[in-house]
């Protein structure tokens, strides 16, 4: 918006108000009131630059406004022109202290200049208000420069904003560009940037240091040569200009544009000092910067004070510098205005105290707290306390567009919230909300930030020239080496991946006859940009290169010859030896319990003890085959046999199934199933000497190097086994599949106990192509195309299945059926206990009580149990017993009661054979027979 000024009374009145400032600016301290005290303020700025001009006008307006309202103090400004030499600032400050007797010094845009003046001012005890701040605040800053106050934020917020931008777009490698002042002032901010980027795995890959233009006779030539070095040493195209003068940045963008470094895949981020000066750059120079992102400090333009200041500034600046087209105040003008206002407020708070008290003036400056034009003003530890709000802009056309705000608390935001939390989890660092027009008018996608291949400069991809297994990569040379053909599992996957990329990726294969570690080194030193082949993802390789996600699994498998598994004891293998032992034990226990329950009533269990045990054993053993014919007379026996037969049913079916599987499927077994056996017997083993497997076998598995034989081709393994040169071969799982598909029988591979990262494609560190290729591999995996390719190349016939076996025998363990054993044994035990209890209960009859014997209440149950056992085993095996036919309703307990009567004992003693028992009498109804 343009404003036309006429010679109105208001304009004439304003002109007369400027007369006192013109006189003060001539280094003379004049006052309008003889009773007012003069506060001399020295300003060290670059008056000839655009920023210096703005600062001078802004300071004049601030001093004029204060002098018009104050009757106690008046401000007198003394300006000194500062060149690029930082040591000149010290001489200028010393001159003002001695001649003009200044009480405060403001200015200095470089930290080196501020520290030099602070050294001198500390001796004179004069407060210094610096427009520069250190990137990293020194710990002893307050002690070394006790009078130095910084009116600028350090580089922490600016650096974190850059890191968030890099994180949002996934750039992993950046180039830091800075103008070297020769005094190390740039190292602090570079250290901050490097630390902030490393949080998300990004790094500064290259540092482009440029000297000041005043030190170069031909800046364009020097910059051109430095950019050539950059192109040769890095492929990163994310350029972050940390600090530089406007002249240097203009030269830099001119040369970079002509060399193709400001293209559709490049990213440029310019600092605040340049962003604030974009309005003063001519149309031609700003066109080279189109698409760059800029960062500047946010300040509000809506306050009444700003409106007043802007009107005054535009009017004064036009009158004083009519040659300047742009008359709007920039951030540095606001900063200069605030520096004078801070001093004025400090002077007012001093009141009637002695103004010569330097410590009092410094204390009042540090106690300032108000909302200034450049932001919130509050000091802590000699520095601004408030973290700035930054604005991210995009250079577009002749000027720039504002995209987003950024704060430490919120990250990227489209609006400024009055209440900002400090929780980093709520920070938005995903992307900018505004539309970014990147260099080259790129809008639809984000630049890769990498030197992507072109048809004129295709990607150089290394391919293993010789591999142990040609189905992965095969290089076929034409006649006279004129044409090379590349085929194989890895090659076809990569070519399918390229079709899924969102952009063209010109490439060219180069066969390399070297080891796999050699290929890693060639990518690391940037000889090649990628490797397409059977490369395994390993942790030590990730230190030097980047891998895609794996397209095939990987693990170490042991290949051994198989032999026929003929054995006369094959029938024992379905069960483990523990199972056989426990089964025999439970069989014996069940036999004894059955004998105990049946021996009194079952006529099959009569005779001597050998006969009884044989009957019990045959009764229980033949139940294994469901072939027993003996009749069970006790109900408890039936319960015991029910639990036992259920166990037998499960054992029979499990045994039959397991033995059938062993006889029909597992007809071959490997000669070697244990790595420890190989090491103990110093057996020879084979592996691919070009891969990492040999080193793994030596360093991890602890094989002796002399026991490892390098086998360079898949066709040599079979001959090495036949000639007994090796006892086993160690191959990665994909190679094992190929070998097993060729030799369907005769070899077996163990299940890999060690897993690796898998097979993947290898790229240079930080290459964005690796991420895009990984995405395409996952798409192939989700569509099932990788599985089809694996079947095509690794098992083409489809007839051979993978013969990987487990070294563990397929036998039933005790843990599989222990519950059934517990049920059977527990049932037998419970029945035995019940039978014993009933036997003890009826071991005494009423006749015993009538004859004066002890009652059951007076006799120990254990003694009765002992007596019962003695009676059982003291019986003579030849005595004759006569009984009625035993029916299912008869009870064993009747018989026990009868034998315990005195008559029965007497009959037994006299060896009378006849005992008369009624069919179903109660114990009290038994009538003993009388001898004849």
VOFILUM-488590 format. One line per 5 residues: for each residue x, y, z of C-alpha. Coordinates in steps of 0.001 Angstrom, whole numbers. Layout:
% VOFILUM-488590
X,Y,Z  ... .
//
This chain:
% VOFILUM-488590
0,0,0  1512,3341,-1059  895,6549,921  1187,10033,-635  2471,12739,1703 .
1565,16461,1101  2835,19604,2741  13,19703,5260  253,21476,8619  761,18071,10239 .
3724,17354,8025  5269,20765,8814  4718,20178,12512  6440,16811,12309  9357,18354,10410 .
9977,20856,13183  9904,18036,15737  12820,16362,13931  15119,19363,14305  16266,18461,17877 .
17184,14955,16755  19266,16203,13884  21227,18326,16334  21643,15427,18790  22741,13156,15985 .
25656,15534,15386  27295,14142,18538  26311,17167,20696  24280,16802,23860  21705,19607,24009 .
18676,19912,26290  15507,21950,26158  15423,22359,29891  18397,23571,31878  17306,21419,34847 .
17186,18122,32836  19996,15607,33069  21410,14165,29865  21887,10392,29414  24374,9787,26612 .
23815,6632,24583  26357,5320,22097  25202,3240,19124  27647,1108,17106  25961,11,13868 .
26682,-307,10154  25115,2975,9067  25735,2390,5366  23738,-879,5227  19964,-1114,4905 .
19707,-2620,8408  21879,151,9854  19722,2820,8232  16579,1322,9724  18183,1079,13159 .
19321,4697,13129  15859,6007,12216  14178,3734,14787  16498,4899,17584  15883,8514,16672 .
12112,8027,16900  12407,6309,20299  14673,9032,21739  12443,11792,20322  9331,10279,21857 .
10973,10035,25276  12483,13533,25196  9083,15000,24347  7502,13530,27478  10291,13596,30065 .
11277,16694,32091  13852,14915,34259  16143,13216,31775  17004,13680,28132  18564,11123,25816 .
21477,12022,23569  22429,9541,20819  25932,9153,19385  26231,6903,16309  29439,5247,15183 .
29768,3542,11797  30997,-55,12104  32702,-1885,9255  33184,-5654,8978  36273,-5539,11167 .
35177,-6599,14689  38213,-4997,16298  37066,-1602,15064  34097,-1821,17443  36467,-1708,20420 .
38134,1488,19187  34770,3142,18513  33482,2235,21967  36636,3535,23643  36359,6829,21769 .
32731,7340,22847  33497,6486,26466  36338,9011,26641  34965,11863,24538  31151,11660,24680 .
31055,10107,28171  28366,7660,27067  26581,5791,29849  25073,3003,27707  26258,1418,24451 .
23854,-387,22094  24329,-2178,18787  26747,-4898,17524  25132,-7537,15313  27923,-10087,15672 .
28782,-11851,18905  32508,-11321,18394  31916,-7562,18190  29727,-7606,21298  32285,-9488,23392 .
35107,-7141,22363  33109,-4072,23408  31966,-5847,26610  35575,-6365,27697  36175,-2623,27512 .
32785,-1677,28988  33296,-3962,32004  36348,-1947,32990  34411,1323,32626  31265,-218,34234 .
29066,823,31332  26023,-1377,30407  26109,-2889,26926  22881,-3831,25085  23866,-6158,22248 .
21750,-7043,19215  23617,-10363,18997  23531,-13411,21247  25771,-16487,21441  24563,-19696,19875 .
25535,-21551,23043  25553,-19448,26203  28933,-19668,27988  28653,-20873,31560  30856,-18038,32887 .
29217,-15345,30768  27924,-13326,33733  31319,-13347,35418  33403,-12604,32362  31113,-9866,30952 .
29086,-8588,33917  27766,-5517,32019  26757,-7286,28788  22997,-7597,28161  21787,-9423,25041 .
18588,-8232,23362  18455,-11298,21109  17614,-14951,21600  20319,-17552,21229  20284,-20041,18375 .
18426,-22815,20210  14945,-22013,18924  16139,-21317,15387  18066,-24595,15213  15198,-26661,16608 .
12851,-25125,14062  15196,-26224,11267  15427,-29720,12778  11629,-29970,12866  11427,-29027,9184 .
14016,-31672,8292  12158,-34236,10406  8790,-33387,8873  9958,-34204,5363  12243,-37119,6231 .
15539,-35713,4958  18466,-37588,6477  21486,-35730,5082  21943,-31959,4943  24614,-29492,3859 .
25364,-26647,6273  26364,-23374,4577  27785,-20499,6600  29917,-17422,6177  33044,-17950,8249 .
33939,-14859,10252  37413,-16231,10940  36941,-16155,14729  35018,-19376,15320  31685,-17698,15994 .
29871,-20175,13772  30927,-23391,15510  28394,-23031,18292  25356,-22968,16042  26746,-25803,13905 .
27127,-27928,17032  23539,-27144,18014  22259,-28084,14568  24202,-31345,14499  22839,-32326,17910 .
19257,-31440,16993  19398,-33421,13753  20851,-36532,15374  17727,-36953,17508  15955,-38329,14420 .
18960,-39922,12741  19871,-37064,10379  23363,-35645,10110  25292,-32760,8588  26977,-34523,5702 .
28939,-31576,4378  29937,-28141,5661  30346,-25397,3078  32310,-22555,4666  32514,-19292,2719 .
34686,-16319,3739  33377,-12798,3830  32998,-11134,447  35393,-8397,1609  38192,-10996,1663 .
37592,-12264,-1891  38556,-10516,-5113  36169,-12675,-7176  33379,-14096,-4990  31582,-15815,-7888 .
34644,-17803,-8929  35417,-18864,-5382  31830,-19984,-4738  31768,-21878,-8053  34858,-23854,-7115 .
33487,-24684,-3661  30202,-25896,-5127  32101,-28191,-7496  33799,-29764,-4490  30418,-30184,-2863 .
29000,-31999,-5895  31944,-34390,-5935  31751,-35235,-2247  28054,-35504,-1479  24702,-36271,-3032 .
22700,-34437,-422  20702,-31509,-1786  19247,-30077,1437  21097,-26782,1927  20753,-24977,5256 .
22257,-21490,5312  23093,-20905,8967  24453,-17368,8971  25618,-15162,6161  25524,-11653,4832 .
22978,-10706,2186  25680,-10131,-435  27123,-13601,101  23701,-15277,-127  22951,-13483,-3403 .
26255,-14692,-4908  25593,-18205,-3571  22133,-18535,-5123  23327,-17147,-8440  26061,-19760,-8799 .
23976,-22618,-7366  21155,-21927,-9822  23506,-21942,-12793  25033,-25232,-11620  21649,-26949,-11219 .
21648,-27052,-7433  18385,-25111,-7122  16253,-27687,-8953  13171,-29786,-8271  15012,-32183,-5946 .
16799,-29477,-3936  15817,-27786,-687  17098,-24425,572  16507,-22956,4034  17706,-19401,4656 .
18332,-17750,8054  16463,-14990,9793  18945,-12273,8830  18311,-13007,5143  14550,-13536,5499 .
14189,-10152,7177  16039,-8564,4256  14117,-10186,1405  12012,-7076,971  15114,-5136,-5 .
16402,-7635,-2593  15834,-6710,-6232  13600,-8803,-8459  16417,-10472,-10381  18287,-11653,-7304 .
15196,-12886,-5474  14185,-14973,-8498  17210,-17220,-7835  15882,-17900,-4338  12415,-18941,-5453 .
11173,-21984,-3555  13420,-21481,-539  12079,-21689,3002  12853,-18818,5338  12615,-18348,9092 .
11972,-15038,10797  10968,-13847,14256  7273,-13122,14632  6113,-9749,15949  2630,-8307,16198 .
1628,-5437,13912  -1748,-4821,15543  -784,-2812,18632  -1329,965,18796  2323,1510,19562 .
3359,-328,16427  900,1631,14306  2333,4889,15649  5904,3709,15147  5263,2507,11593 .
3762,5828,10544  6649,7753,12053  9197,5394,10547  7841,5533,7012  7713,9311,7110 .
11196,9779,8561  12829,7104,6442  11422,8588,3240  12737,12016,4109  16170,10808,5178 .
16722,8114,2526  14657,9019,-525  16657,6625,-2689  15250,3596,-846  12115,2165,-2417 .
10936,75,546  10073,2191,3573  8577,-509,5848  10403,-1192,9118  11975,-4601,9570 .
12596,-6629,12691  15977,-5018,13338  14343,-1579,13371  11942,-2814,16062  14841,-4274,18023 .
16712,-937,17880  13597,946,18986  13209,-1394,21989  16861,-937,23011  16344,2820,23457 .
13007,2305,25176  14598,-140,27643  17223,2461,28508  14615,5208,28846  12465,3150,31224 .
15527,2231,33277  16451,5918,33565  12926,6807,34707  13005,4142,37424  16251,5569,38737 .
14307,8671,39827  16295,11211,41709  19113,8796,42446  22571,9536,41154  22574,8692,37486 .
26278,8153,37585  25705,4919,39486  26554,2414,36773  25401,-604,38749  22038,1057,39414 .
21424,1687,35719  22398,-1893,34845  20091,-3251,37542  17182,-1189,36243  17824,-2369,32671 .
17740,-5991,33784  14492,-5443,35719  12667,-4326,32553  9500,-6250,31775  7033,-5159,29095 .
5730,-6107,25653  7962,-4375,23137  7641,-4022,19395  10059,-6933,18785  8362,-9174,21356 .
8196,-9723,25083  11072,-8026,26923  12193,-9754,30113  15715,-10642,31170  17122,-13559,33121 .
20829,-14144,33490  21673,-11142,31243  19617,-12664,28365  16082,-12540,27070  13880,-14985,28951 .
11065,-15416,26443  11404,-18037,23695  10603,-16428,20364  7758,-17295,18052  9093,-17930,14563 .
7329,-17583,11237  8130,-19967,8373  7879,-18333,4974  8208,-19518,1403  9949,-17376,-1207 .
7503,-17061,-4068  7838,-14653,-6964  9007,-11194,-5932  8452,-11664,-2205  7452,-14423,194 .
4353,-16068,1663  3867,-16927,5312  3160,-20634,5856  3070,-21467,9559  4080,-20309,12978 .
6520,-22302,15072  7147,-22358,18816  9196,-24585,21098  6054,-25693,22886  3688,-26324,19961 .
5885,-26965,16970  4138,-26078,13701  854,-24261,14188  -1463,-22127,12114  -2549,-19954,15032 .
-922,-18729,18200  -2541,-20011,21382  -2428,-17867,24462  -1843,-20908,26661  1037,-23002,25418 .
1954,-26192,27209  5404,-27624,27489  4571,-31235,26688  6688,-32318,23732  4265,-35168,23029 .
1677,-32655,21810  4041,-30844,19465  3160,-30934,15786  6239,-31806,13762  4582,-33811,10979 .
4419,-31232,8205  3706,-27635,7333  48,-26859,6816  635,-24223,4186  1226,-25049,523 .
4956,-25019,-218  6164,-24149,-3711  9574,-25788,-3877  12424,-24853,-6228  11560,-25504,-9837 .
7854,-24832,-9140  7523,-28302,-7595  4155,-28573,-5834  2709,-32086,-6119  5419,-33813,-4080 .
8247,-33057,-1688  11808,-32846,-3040  13937,-35872,-2254  16756,-33651,-1065  19114,-35918,-2935 .
20905,-35905,-6252  18565,-38281,-8078  19825,-40027,-11226  18947,-38785,-14688  19213,-40339,-18135 .
22406,-38410,-18664  23710,-39489,-15264  22053,-42824,-14354  22403,-44528,-10995  25505,-46709,-10819 .
24491,-50066,-9365  27030,-52756,-8491  26074,-56389,-9084  28043,-59384,-7753  29904,-60749,-10735 .
30266,-64208,-9259  27997,-65857,-6703  27898,-69282,-5104  24328,-69813,-6269  23580,-68431,-9720 .
19806,-68452,-9218  20127,-65282,-7137  22326,-63270,-9506  23765,-64468,-12782  25937,-62385,-15105 .
26164,-63669,-18686  28724,-62041,-20947  28152,-61769,-24669  30687,-62363,-27388  33826,-60314,-26928 .
32268,-58886,-23757  30101,-56500,-25772  26807,-57171,-24015  26066,-58373,-20528  22847,-60039,-19441 .
21712,-59929,-15798  19229,-62501,-14520  18262,-64088,-11233  15922,-63882,-8284  17364,-60580,-6974 .
17455,-58935,-10407  13811,-59693,-11169  12663,-58389,-7778  14533,-55119,-8295  13083,-54611,-11759 .
9552,-55170,-10425  10255,-52692,-7654  11241,-49972,-10132  7829,-50202,-11774  6156,-49331,-8463 .
8191,-46170,-7822  6454,-42826,-8292  9309,-41528,-10438  11729,-42763,-13067  15008,-44131,-11774 .
17527,-44506,-14609  20228,-47001,-13680  23121,-48980,-15037  24523,-52291,-13755  28232,-52860,-13181 .
29464,-56438,-12489  31987,-56547,-9649  34090,-59626,-9021  34744,-59080,-5352  33673,-60245,-1940 .
30568,-58983,-217  32582,-56788,2191  34185,-55253,-912  30735,-54291,-2201  29910,-52612,1097 .
33104,-50580,884  32405,-49513,-2703  29029,-48090,-1721  30422,-46482,1420  33132,-44602,-494 .
30497,-43497,-3060  32002,-45415,-5979  28558,-46925,-6514  25173,-45726,-5367  23629,-49133,-4701 .
24142,-52898,-4806  21535,-55276,-6214  22281,-58830,-5154  22045,-61344,-2355  23288,-58967,345 .
22509,-59926,3950  21470,-57270,6458  24041,-57191,9263  24448,-54755,12135  28056,-53884,11306 .
27135,-53089,7691  24451,-50612,8776  27203,-48375,10121  28309,-47642,6558  25313,-48152,4260 .
21515,-48245,4274  19446,-51344,3491  15912,-51766,2286  13499,-54012,4131  14393,-57679,3457 .
12788,-59433,523  13879,-62907,1724  14446,-64343,5185  17900,-65429,6266  19326,-67819,8821 .
22209,-70249,9157  21250,-73803,8208  23426,-76912,8471  23304,-79314,5498  24322,-82947,6173 .
23966,-86211,4226  21181,-88566,5231  21439,-92274,5961  18807,-94982,6154  17247,-95290,9580 .
17126,-99133,9874  16938,-100370,13463  15770,-103582,15138  14484,-101557,18070  12315,-99241,15975 .
9230,-100457,17879  10540,-98802,21042  10891,-95314,19555  7237,-94153,19717  7652,-93749,23500 .
10514,-92269,25475  12244,-94448,28025  10476,-92555,30786  7156,-93500,29223  8124,-97187,29091 .
9262,-97205,32714  6163,-95494,34045  3888,-97714,31936  5545,-100857,33389  5280,-99443,36902 .
1589,-98615,36604  958,-102083,35087  2622,-103782,38063  796,-101602,40549  -2566,-102287,38917 .
-1817,-106045,38933  -1170,-106023,42707  -4291,-104041,43458  -6423,-106417,41319  -4950,-109425,43121 .
-5665,-107871,46484  -9271,-107134,45575  -10034,-110469,43863  -8018,-113058,45781  -10717,-113885,48348 .
-13772,-114276,46167  -12486,-115064,42692  -11721,-118793,42266  -9243,-117883,39510  -7040,-116313,42166 .
-6709,-119480,44336  -3698,-121679,44821  -197,-120857,45922  1200,-117363,45688  2996,-118027,42417 .
-250,-119145,40843  -2064,-116113,42215  563,-113653,40934  578,-115288,37517  -3176,-115009,37294 .
-3107,-111344,38351  -335,-110550,35867  -2050,-112256,32940  -5348,-110633,33919  -3817,-107144,33799 .
-1308,-107615,30981  -3739,-109120,28488  -6029,-106193,29094  -3515,-104239,27042  -4912,-106083,24059 .
-8474,-106271,25394  -8097,-110091,25546  -8693,-110945,29232  -11408,-113547,30005  -11328,-113709,33802 .
-14504,-112705,35593  -14358,-109845,38097  -16140,-110520,41402  -15494,-107195,43168  -17081,-103910,42210 .
-13876,-102120,43218  -11967,-104261,40728  -14268,-103091,37985  -13551,-99464,38874  -9784,-100105,38855 .
-9957,-101878,35505  -12119,-99109,34016  -9471,-96477,34691  -6722,-98841,33537  -8501,-99743,30270 .
-9030,-96045,29465  -5288,-95502,29818  -4643,-98570,27684  -6952,-97246,24957  -5023,-93985,24677 .
-1641,-95710,24807  -2579,-98171,22058  -3869,-95520,19663  -909,-93173,20305  1638,-95929,19907 .
95,-97141,16659  -44,-93657,15131  3507,-92740,16128  5047,-95980,14921  3191,-95783,11600 .
4510,-92247,11050  8060,-93328,11758  7907,-96307,9442  6352,-94420,6515  7793,-90865,6673 .
11015,-90644,8568  12954,-93253,6673  16170,-91236,6532  18070,-89455,9238  21067,-87128,9065 .
24526,-88378,9825  25173,-85320,12029  22639,-83414,14087  24850,-81583,16559  27290,-78733,15928 .
29126,-79559,19136  29873,-83047,17808  31489,-81505,14737  33709,-79254,16826  34595,-81974,19306 .
35709,-84382,16595  37390,-81692,14451  35241,-82588,11455  35668,-80600,8247  32844,-78280,7255 .
32166,-76249,4105  30832,-72729,3500  30980,-69822,1067  34275,-68092,1729  33178,-64799,139 .
30299,-64223,2569  30233,-63401,6254  29411,-67030,7152  33038,-68082,7520  33761,-65264,9984 .
30588,-66135,11879  31582,-69797,12191  35005,-68826,13520  34061,-65937,15826  30665,-67058,17117 .
30423,-70834,16696  34132,-71228,17580  35115,-73536,14746  38807,-73847,14052  39788,-71987,10859 .
41689,-75023,9577  38488,-77106,9764  36585,-74782,7408  36813,-75362,3656  35804,-72588,1251 .
33423,-73783,-1434  32877,-71234,-4171  30102,-72896,-6184  26864,-74707,-5448  28001,-77551,-7711 .
31022,-78331,-5527  29112,-79167,-2350  27804,-82501,-3648  31276,-83635,-4698  32759,-82564,-1375 .
30174,-84695,472  30707,-87714,-1780  34479,-87554,-1432  34097,-87154,2341  35958,-83849,2265 .
33334,-82297,4530  30931,-83708,7092  28530,-80761,6956  27944,-77533,5049  26671,-74265,6487 .
24469,-72214,4167  22094,-69323,4583  18454,-70332,4472  17733,-69084,895  20723,-71044,-426 .
19646,-74105,1538  16284,-73969,-245  18003,-73959,-3634  20276,-76844,-2682  17362,-78863,-1273 .
15321,-78299,-4433  18125,-79745,-6542  18912,-82728,-4301  15488,-83923,-3208  16855,-86902,-1309 .
20112,-87683,344  20509,-84421,2284  18720,-82663,5074  18984,-79243,6639  18503,-78421,10289 .
16061,-75742,11374  18109,-72508,11603  18884,-71714,15221  20490,-68390,14265  18567,-65741,12327 .
19991,-62812,10378  18413,-59667,8978  17455,-61201,5651  18413,-60340,2074  17956,-56729,966 .
19196,-54102,-1471  21987,-51807,-340  22201,-48010,-867  24381,-45150,237  23853,-43828,3727 .
20939,-41381,3778  19682,-42208,289  15912,-41536,46  15698,-44158,-2702  16167,-46879,-72 .
12961,-45811,1665  10983,-45783,-1598  12339,-49201,-2617  11430,-50584,814  7867,-49398,323 .
7707,-51096,-3068  9071,-54371,-1627  6325,-54357,996  3743,-53861,-1750  5105,-56919,-3600 .
5019,-58897,-379  1406,-57945,371  330,-58887,-3151  1957,-62317,-2893  4297,-61646,-5802 .
7429,-62250,-3759  6210,-65737,-2880  5614,-66479,-6560  9108,-65284,-7461  10596,-67415,-4711 .
8800,-70494,-6006  9921,-69667,-9537  13618,-69264,-8793  14350,-71166,-5593  12144,-74232,-6202 .
11358,-74250,-9914  10324,-77903,-10287  7703,-77795,-7558  8358,-81465,-6867  10959,-81181,-4158 .
9833,-80006,-793  12082,-78532,1761  13759,-81370,3661  14528,-79315,6693  14014,-81542,9711 .
14146,-81068,13412  16844,-82808,15372  14322,-83730,18094  12815,-87273,17826  9116,-87477,17126 .
8311,-89527,20258  5651,-89225,22911  6892,-87863,26208  5658,-88479,29709  4436,-84904,29889 .
1904,-85595,27142  -53,-88291,29063  851,-87857,32725  -2732,-86987,33656  -3953,-90432,32514 .
-1283,-92158,34589  -2313,-90177,37634  -5983,-91057,37111  -5257,-94792,36791  -2852,-94943,39715 .
-5048,-92765,41872  -8114,-94889,41194  -6263,-98076,42144  -4994,-96474,45337  -8446,-95261,46395 .
-9990,-98695,45799  -7213,-100372,47749  -7750,-98023,50702  -11531,-98550,50670  -11112,-102325,50645 .
-8656,-102180,53521  -10930,-99974,55616  -13879,-102358,55208  -11660,-105304,56066  -10511,-103652,59306 .
-14026,-102628,60218  -15396,-106177,60218  -12324,-107994,61473  -13995,-108451,64961  -17345,-110297,65449 .
-19891,-110087,68321  -18775,-113504,69586  -15446,-112030,70438  -17092,-109414,72563  -19198,-111966,74439 .
-16094,-113932,75412  -14612,-110857,77026  -12279,-109771,74238  -11528,-106084,73694  -14086,-104094,71835 .
-13140,-102240,68643  -13093,-99040,70590  -10305,-100354,72824  -8105,-101932,70147  -5675,-99903,68034 .
-6772,-99945,64321  -3168,-100366,63242  -2842,-103491,65380  -5946,-104886,63767  -4460,-104186,60330 .
-1285,-106057,61290  -3319,-108970,62571  -5267,-109101,59335  -2106,-109215,57250  -677,-111952,59441 .
-3844,-114002,59102  -3777,-113642,55342  -205,-114811,54953  -379,-117502,57720  -3047,-119492,55959 .
-2011,-122872,54718  -2300,-123235,51028  -3526,-126893,51209  -6674,-126417,53319  -9969,-127312,51791 .
-12760,-124801,51604  -16364,-125457,50746  -18592,-122721,49691  -21886,-122289,47945  -21747,-120874,44480 .
-20697,-117260,44689  -23165,-114938,43040  -22767,-111305,42057  -24783,-110350,45145  -22500,-112162,47648 .
-20068,-110122,49678  -16442,-110612,50433  -17044,-109090,53837  -19272,-112086,54846  -16391,-114371,54304 .
-14058,-112260,56366  -16518,-112201,59284  -16953,-115969,59216  -13285,-116728,59310  -12841,-114489,62322 .
-15255,-116426,64627  -13889,-118637,67450  -15632,-121632,65981  -13832,-121111,62694  -10515,-120771,64441 .
-11178,-123948,66389  -12182,-125783,63252  -9066,-124603,61526  -6908,-125723,64406  -8422,-129239,64312 .
-8219,-129250,60523  -11907,-129890,60020  -12637,-129335,56407  -16314,-128572,56501  -17657,-125092,57134 .
-21330,-124397,56707  -22208,-120901,55521  -25713,-119738,54722  -26261,-118076,51394  -26723,-114544,52642 .
-26439,-114411,56399  -25625,-111475,58519  -22547,-111732,60729  -24723,-112585,63771  -26582,-115433,61980 .
-23577,-117588,61182  -23866,-121024,62791  -20561,-122845,63074  -20531,-126491,62241  -19782,-129152,64961 .
-17320,-131922,64596  -18575,-135423,64536 .
//
